Amino acid sequence: MITLGINRSAHHGSVALLKDNEIIFFIETERLSNIKYDKNVFLSINKVKEYTDYIDNLVLTGCSPTQIQYESFNQYNVYASAVLGLNKTFLNHGFMVYDYWDNHHAMHAATAFYNSGFKNALCIVKDGMGSDYYFNTKDFPNKYGREISSVFTIKYPAEIKTIEKKIAVPFKLTKNLTNIGDNVFITNSISEGSAFDITAQNLGFTTHDAGKIMGMSAYGKKNKKNPSIYKDGVINVDIFKIKLNDVRKIDFNINIKNNFQSKANFAYNLQMEIQKNVAKEIIEKLKQTGEKNLCLSGGFFLNCVFNYFLLKQLPPDINIYVEPISIDSGNAIGAARFLYYSLTQNEKIVNQKTLYYGPQYYYSKNNLQKEKIIENVKTKDVAKLISEKNIIAIFQGRSEGGPRALGNRSILYDPRDPNGKDHVNIVKKREWFRPFAGSVLKEEAKNWFDLKSLNESKFMMFAVDVLKNKQSLIPAITHVDGSCRIQTVSEEDNKNFYNLIKEFYKITGVPVLFNTSFNLAGNTIVETLEDAIWTLKNSKINYLYLPEMSILIPNPNDIIDQ
């Protein structure tokens, strides 16, 4: 059975192609269009014909039936027509169409659950806002709201039970958290995810820059004068000056002085209060349901500082899985898998072993005729260059799904350089306060980082503590609070990347490489070799490394300078 999942929400358009329950191909449109957070999916749909001649099922997910306002006809006809137009085989084979636009949070939960390897689990979803929720009841005629938080239990093959759902509504309530039955609560609050989004935008970033607030929080201090982030069990909307005219449109004016320390203090209090309250909520739900397996999804759970905080609070018998493609694009996978298991009632359990789901490209030296290249490069030579404080971009294989660079589209540097963070931030044109990740040999990880109950962190979903006796050895990736978001790398996960880290270890005694996404600020992560070469030439990255061809491409600007 071939199933195509399409996410067409307000941002992060994506497609996922499954053969039975196996992911054949996944791509976010932004990687093809070079437009960050691109919501359109037609470039991605066009790639599908490179992997199959037909599909049996098309399943759509999103947040609203009128997500793309300029479309004057039924949305799923638009996407079905795009697939039918790929070539005659898609048209001749035909397919069934399913639309899950009103189950946004359920699809987030399904994404995490079917990737987790658990037979059953408690699944918690937190993001900015999910699907429209229409009441049309006697008490609330013609009223609507938006999902802000959902709790489910899920078990194979496709049984999803709602334990609790919070809906933000734009009409005034006498009580800010009202139970209207069927485990549904309505509130005038916003979600934890929206609190970060609003803060980011109010501090001069975009609503997609919540990660910057997380990084900034480590520089802050507790400010007793600030009102509490929470009030009566929900976000204190008075802080954000929320207007209730439309839950899709939030006005805000956070009273923060325009200096870095004041901003960092607010970010710190936001991070500390939210992680404390959300962790408490999750632990209570675990006790309530008796579940021992926990899945987390939705954009909020890209907060790797929170994930580690929660990990430290969890009872030792709880198994945790945090979905690495927690943003909306991942729902293309969740919808496709949920449909597959619903139709087949198959109970075969899968777990996500890789995120290298992007297009497979085939390059040769013919693609590099205009470039000055160094051939027959050995891995140890590249490791030596990194140890000599050269910035090396690595490009290989299929691109990573989601927002994390995991060694196929990464910029690498020496973590021992005390000035490394500042140096690479300048090269990438990023804010000075933002930290960097580290990629570590899996077998050495616990000798350098406090992983608590984790055996690995292969998808960079936890900002763990660097062991105190190691912090001075890797200052470039040790954040001001002593933490580092890490990727554990095994030979099975990524042979070329593993061997590079291993050679660096032999030279330096440090089994860790400084790792950040291969892009410049404001640009999407590179997808093609052409993207990679353009980024090299428009930056101060020293070399581009192509391990599959044993080739190095020096930055031509460096050659001219010499």
C-alpha positions in Angstrom: 0.0 0.0 0.0 1.4 3.4 -1.1 0.2 6.3 1.0 1.0 10.0 0.4 0.6 12.3 3.4 0.4 16.1 2.8 0.6 18.8 5.5 -0.9 22.0 4.2 -1.1 24.1 7.4 -0.3 27.8 7.7 3.5 27.0 7.7 5.9 24.1 7.2 4.2 22.5 4.1 5.5 19.0 3.6 4.8 15.6 2.0 5.5 12.1 3.3 5.4 9.0 1.1 4.9 5.6 2.8 5.1 2.1 1.5 3.0 0.2 4.0 4.3 1.7 7.2 7.9 2.5 6.0 8.8 6.1 5.2 10.2 6.2 1.6 10.5 9.9 1.3 9.8 13.1 3.3 10.5 16.7 2.5 9.5 20.1 3.7 8.8 22.5 0.8 11.1 25.2 2.3 14.1 23.0 1.4 13.1 23.1 -2.3 11.8 26.7 -2.5 14.4 28.3 -0.1 11.5 30.2 1.5 11.6 29.6 5.3 8.4 28.1 6.7 6.9 27.8 3.2 3.3 26.6 3.6 2.9 25.6 -0.1 3.4 21.9 -1.0 3.3 21.8 -4.8 7.1 21.6 -5.3 7.2 18.8 -2.8 4.3 17.0 -4.5 6.2 17.2 -7.8 9.1 15.2 -6.2 6.8 12.2 -5.4 6.9 10.9 -9.0 10.7 10.2 -8.4 9.8 7.6 -5.8 6.6 5.9 -7.1 4.4 5.6 -10.2 1.2 5.6 -8.2 -0.5 6.0 -4.8 -3.3 4.1 -3.2 -4.3 6.8 -0.7 -3.9 10.5 -0.3 -4.3 11.9 3.2 -4.3 15.6 4.0 -3.7 17.3 7.4 -3.8 20.9 8.5 -5.7 23.1 10.9 -8.6 24.6 9.1 -10.7 23.9 5.9 -10.0 27.4 4.8 -6.3 27.5 5.6 -5.3 29.0 2.3 -7.8 31.8 1.9 -7.3 32.5 -1.8 -8.6 29.1 -2.8 -12.2 29.3 -3.8 -12.9 25.6 -4.0 -12.5 22.5 -1.9 -8.9 22.2 -0.8 -8.5 18.5 -1.2 -9.5 18.8 -4.9 -6.5 21.1 -5.3 -4.0 18.6 -4.0 -5.7 15.6 -5.5 -5.5 17.3 -8.9 -1.8 18.1 -8.4 -1.1 14.4 -7.7 -3.3 13.2 -10.7 -1.3 15.6 -12.9 2.1 14.1 -12.1 1.8 11.6 -14.9 -0.6 9.2 -16.5 0.1 6.3 -14.1 -1.2 8.3 -11.1 -4.3 9.2 -13.1 -4.9 5.6 -14.3 -4.3 4.0 -10.9 -6.6 6.4 -9.0 -6.6 6.7 -5.2 -8.8 7.4 -2.2 -8.7 10.8 -0.5 -8.9 11.4 3.2 -8.9 14.8 5.0 -7.9 15.1 8.7 -7.8 18.9 8.9 -9.9 18.9 12.1 -7.5 16.5 13.9 -4.3 18.5 14.0 -3.3 17.5 17.5 -4.3 13.9 17.0 -2.0 13.8 14.0 0.9 15.3 16.1 0.3 12.5 18.6 0.1 9.9 15.9 3.4 11.1 14.4 5.2 10.6 17.8 3.4 7.4 18.7 4.1 5.5 15.4 7.7 6.6 15.4 8.3 5.8 19.1 8.4 2.0 19.0 5.9 1.8 21.9 2.9 -0.6 21.7 0.8 1.9 23.7 1.6 5.3 25.2 0.4 8.5 26.8 0.7 11.2 24.1 0.8 14.9 24.9 0.7 17.6 22.3 1.5 21.3 22.9 2.0 23.9 20.1 0.9 27.4 19.1 -2.6 26.4 18.0 -4.1 23.4 16.4 -7.4 22.7 14.5 -10.4 24.9 14.6 -12.9 23.5 17.1 -16.6 24.3 16.4 -19.1 23.9 19.3 -22.5 24.5 17.7 -24.2 23.6 20.9 -27.1 25.1 22.9 -24.7 26.9 25.2 -22.3 28.0 22.5 -24.2 28.3 19.2 -22.0 29.1 16.2 -19.0 29.5 18.4 -15.5 28.2 17.7 -12.0 28.0 19.2 -8.6 26.5 18.6 -6.8 23.6 20.1 -3.9 24.6 22.4 -3.2 21.5 24.3 -4.3 17.8 24.0 -3.7 14.6 25.9 -4.3 11.2 24.3 -3.7 7.6 25.0 -2.9 5.6 21.8 -2.4 1.9 21.2 -2.0 -0.2 18.1 -3.3 -0.5 15.6 -5.1 2.9 15.6 -7.0 3.5 18.8 -6.7 7.1 19.9 -8.6 8.2 23.0 -8.8 11.8 24.1 -8.0 12.2 27.8 -8.1 16.0 27.8 -8.3 18.9 25.4 -7.9 22.6 26.0 -9.6 25.0 23.5 -8.8 28.7 23.3 -11.9 30.7 22.6 -12.4 34.4 21.6 -15.5 35.0 23.7 -15.4 36.1 27.3 -15.7 33.5 29.9 -16.7 34.0 33.5 -14.2 31.3 34.5 -11.0 31.1 32.6 -10.8 27.2 32.5 -14.3 25.8 32.0 -15.1 22.1 31.7 -17.8 21.7 29.0 -17.9 17.9 29.2 -16.2 15.0 27.3 -12.8 16.1 28.8 -12.9 19.4 26.8 -12.0 22.6 28.6 -12.4 26.1 27.1 -10.2 29.0 28.1 -9.4 32.6 27.3 -5.7 31.7 27.7 -3.1 31.0 25.1 -0.9 28.0 24.8 2.6 27.6 26.2 3.9 27.5 22.6 2.1 30.8 21.8 3.7 32.4 24.9 7.1 31.7 23.5 6.0 32.8 20.0 4.6 36.0 21.2 7.7 36.7 23.4 9.9 36.1 20.4 8.0 38.5 18.2 7.8 41.1 20.9 11.6 41.0 21.3 12.1 41.7 17.6 12.3 38.2 16.2 9.6 36.2 14.3 6.9 34.0 15.7 9.0 31.0 14.6 12.0 32.1 16.7 10.9 30.5 20.0 14.3 28.7 20.1 16.1 32.0 20.5 14.1 32.8 23.6 15.1 29.4 25.0 18.8 30.2 24.4 18.4 33.7 25.8 16.8 32.4 29.0 20.1 31.0 30.2 21.5 34.5 30.6 18.5 35.7 32.7 17.8 35.9 36.4 14.6 35.5 38.5 12.7 38.7 38.6 10.4 38.8 41.5 8.7 42.0 40.3 7.3 40.2 37.2 3.8 38.8 37.6 3.5 35.0 37.4 3.4 33.4 33.9 0.5 31.2 35.2 -2.8 32.2 36.7 -5.5 29.8 37.8 -3.9 26.9 35.9 -3.4 28.6 32.6 -1.2 31.2 31.0 -1.6 34.7 32.6 -2.9 36.5 29.5 -2.7 39.9 31.3 1.0 39.8 30.8 0.5 39.5 27.0 -2.4 41.9 26.9 -4.5 39.5 24.8 -7.6 40.8 23.0 -10.3 38.2 22.5 -11.7 39.3 19.2 -10.2 36.4 17.3 -8.0 33.5 18.5 -6.1 33.6 15.2 -5.0 37.2 15.8 -3.2 38.0 19.0 -2.2 41.6 19.9 0.5 42.0 22.5 2.6 44.5 24.2 4.9 42.9 26.8 6.3 45.5 29.1 10.0 44.7 28.8 12.8 47.3 28.8 14.8 47.5 25.6 18.0 46.0 26.9 19.4 42.5 26.8 19.3 41.8 30.5 15.7 42.7 30.9 14.8 40.6 27.9 16.9 37.7 29.2 15.2 38.0 32.6 11.8 37.7 31.1 12.9 34.8 28.9 14.3 33.1 32.0 11.1 33.4 34.0 9.1 32.3 31.0 11.2 29.2 30.6 11.4 28.3 34.3 7.7 28.7 35.1 6.5 27.0 32.0 8.8 24.0 32.3 7.9 23.6 36.0 4.1 23.7 35.3 4.2 21.5 32.2 6.4 18.9 33.8 3.9 18.8 36.8 1.0 18.4 34.4 2.7 15.6 32.5 3.6 13.6 35.6 0.0 14.0 36.9 -1.3 12.6 33.6 1.1 9.7 33.8 -0.2 8.9 37.3 -3.8 9.3 36.2 -3.6 6.9 33.2 -1.0 4.5 34.6 0.9 4.6 31.3 4.6 3.9 31.4 5.4 5.1 27.9 5.3 8.8 27.1 5.3 10.5 23.7 5.6 14.3 23.2 4.9 16.2 20.0 4.0 19.7 18.8 6.3 22.6 18.4 6.6 23.3 22.1 8.6 20.1 22.6 11.4 21.3 20.4 12.3 23.1 23.6 15.2 20.8 24.4 15.9 22.6 27.7 12.4 21.6 28.9 12.8 18.1 27.6 15.9 17.5 29.8 14.2 19.2 32.8 11.3 16.8 32.4 13.6 13.8 32.0 15.1 14.6 35.4 11.7 14.7 37.0 10.3 11.5 35.5 10.1 8.3 37.6 12.7 5.7 36.5 10.1 3.3 35.0 8.8 5.8 32.5 10.0 5.5 28.8 10.1 8.8 26.9 10.1 9.6 23.2 10.2 13.2 21.9 9.3 13.5 18.3 12.1 15.3 16.4 9.8 16.5 13.6 7.4 18.0 16.2 6.6 21.0 14.0 3.6 20.8 11.7 5.5 19.3 8.8 5.8 16.0 10.7 2.0 15.6 10.6 2.3 14.4 7.0 4.0 11.4 8.5 1.5 11.0 11.3 -1.5 11.2 9.1 -0.1 8.7 6.6 0.8 6.2 9.3 -2.5 6.6 11.1 -4.4 6.0 7.9 -2.3 2.9 7.1 -2.9 1.4 10.5 -6.6 2.3 10.4 -7.2 0.7 7.1 -5.1 -2.4 7.6 -5.4 -3.0 11.3 -1.8 -4.2 11.2 -0.2 -4.3 14.6 3.5 -4.3 13.5 5.4 -1.9 15.7 8.0 0.4 14.1 10.4 2.9 15.5 12.2 5.8 13.9 15.8 4.9 13.4 16.8 7.8 11.1 15.7 11.2 9.9 17.6 11.1 6.5 14.4 11.1 4.5 15.1 13.8 1.9 15.7 13.3 -1.9 18.5 11.1 -3.0 20.9 13.1 -5.2 23.6 11.6 -7.5 26.6 13.8 -8.1 30.0 13.3 -9.8 33.0 15.4 -10.6 31.1 16.6 -13.7 29.0 18.7 -11.3 32.1 20.4 -10.0 33.8 21.5 -13.3 33.7 25.1 -12.3 35.1 24.6 -8.9 38.7 24.2 -7.7 38.6 20.9 -5.8 41.0 18.8 -3.7 40.6 15.1 -4.5 41.3 11.9 -2.7 40.8 13.6 0.7 41.1 11.3 3.7 38.8 11.6 6.7 41.8 12.2 9.0 42.8 15.1 6.8 39.4 16.8 7.3 39.5 16.1 11.0 43.0 17.7 11.1 41.6 20.8 9.4 38.8 21.1 11.9 41.4 20.7 14.8 43.3 23.6 13.2 40.2 25.9 13.7 38.8 25.7 10.1 35.1 25.8 9.6 34.0 22.8 7.5 30.6 22.3 6.0 29.7 18.7 5.3 27.3 17.7 2.5 26.3 14.1 1.9 23.4 11.7 1.3 19.8 12.5 1.9 18.9 15.6 3.8 17.5 15.4 7.4 13.8 15.8 8.1 12.9 18.5 10.6 14.9 21.4 11.9 18.0 19.6 13.2 21.3 19.2 11.3 22.5 15.6 11.9 25.7 15.4 9.9 24.4 15.4 6.3 23.8 19.1 6.1 26.0 20.5 8.9 28.6 23.1 9.6 31.4 21.7 11.8 34.0 23.3 14.0 36.4 22.6 16.9 34.5 22.6 20.2 37.8 23.3 22.1 38.0 26.8 20.8 37.1 29.2 23.7 36.1 31.8 21.0 34.3 29.2 18.8 30.8 30.2 19.6 31.4 33.9 18.8 33.4 33.0 15.7 30.8 30.8 14.1 27.9 33.0 15.2 29.6 35.8 13.2 30.1 33.6 10.2 26.5 32.4 10.3 25.3 36.0 11.0 23.4 34.8 14.1 22.8 36.5 17.5 25.7 36.3 19.8 23.8 34.7 22.7 22.7 31.6 20.8 24.4 28.3 21.7 25.5 25.5 19.5 25.1 21.7 19.5 27.6 18.9 19.8 27.8 15.6 18.0 29.5 12.9 20.1 30.4 9.3 19.5 27.6 7.3 21.1 30.0 5.1 23.1 31.7 8.1 24.6 28.6 10.2 25.3 28.2 9.3 29.0 31.9 10.1 29.6 31.2 13.7 28.6 27.5 14.4 29.2 25.0 13.6 31.9 22.4 11.7 29.9 20.4 10.6 33.0 18.2 7.6 31.9 19.0 8.1 28.2 21.2 5.6 26.3 21.4 7.9 23.3 20.1 11.2 21.9 20.4 10.6 18.2 18.0 13.4 17.2 19.2 16.3 19.3 16.0 16.6 21.4 17.7 17.2 24.8 20.0 20.0 26.1 21.9 17.9 28.7 24.4 18.9 31.3 28.0 18.8 30.3 30.0 17.0 33.0 31.8 19.6 35.1 35.2 18.2 34.5 34.6 18.4 30.7 33.1 21.8 30.4 36.5 23.6 30.0 37.5 21.1 27.3 34.6 21.9 25.0 33.9 25.6 25.8 32.6 26.4 22.3 29.5 24.2 22.7 29.0 24.5 26.5 26.3 27.1 27.1 26.4 29.6 29.8 24.3 27.3 32.0 26.6 24.3 31.5 24.4 22.6 29.0 24.7 21.4 25.4 22.1 20.0 23.0 23.7 16.8 21.8 23.5 14.2 19.0 24.9 10.8 19.8 26.3 9.2 16.6 27.0 5.6 15.9 28.5 4.0 12.9 25.2 2.5 12.0 23.5 5.9 12.1 25.9 7.8 9.8 29.2 6.0 8.9 30.9 9.0 7.3 30.1 11.4 10.1 31.0 8.8 12.8 34.4 8.2 11.2 35.1 12.0 11.0 34.3 12.4 14.7 36.4 9.3 15.5 39.4 10.8 13.6 39.0 14.1 15.4 39.0 12.1 18.7 42.3 10.4 17.7 43.9 13.8 17.1 42.5 15.8 20.0 41.3 13.4 22.6 37.8 14.9 22.3 35.1 12.6 20.8 32.9 15.6 20.0 32.4 18.0 17.1 30.8 21.4 17.2 27.7 21.0 14.9 25.3 23.5 13.5 22.9 23.6 10.5 24.4 24.3 7.1 22.8 27.7 6.4 23.3 31.4 7.0 20.8 33.3 9.2 17.6 33.9 7.4 18.2 31.1 4.9 16.8 27.6 4.9 19.2 24.6 5.5 20.9 23.7 2.2 19.2 20.9 0.2 21.2 20.5 -3.0 24.9 20.6 -3.9 24.2 23.9 -5.7 22.8 25.3 -2.5 25.9 24.2 -0.6 28.3 25.7 -3.0 26.4 29.0 -3.0 26.5 29.1 0.8 30.2 28.4 0.8 30.9 31.2 -1.6 28.7 33.7 0.2 30.2 33.1 3.6 33.5 32.7 5.5 33.1 28.9 5.8 36.6 27.6 4.9 35.8 24.3 3.2 33.0 22.2 1.8 33.5 18.5 2.4 31.9 15.9 0.2 32.8 12.6 1.9 31.0 10.3 -0.6 33.4 11.7 -3.3 36.4 12.2 -1.0 36.5 15.8 -2.2 37.1 19.2 -0.5 36.1 22.5 -2.0 38.1 25.4 -0.5 36.2 28.7 -0.3 37.4 30.6 -3.4 37.5 33.8 -1.4 40.2 32.3 0.9 42.2 31.3 -2.2 42.0 34.8 -3.5 43.0 36.2 -0.1 46.1 34.0 -0.1 
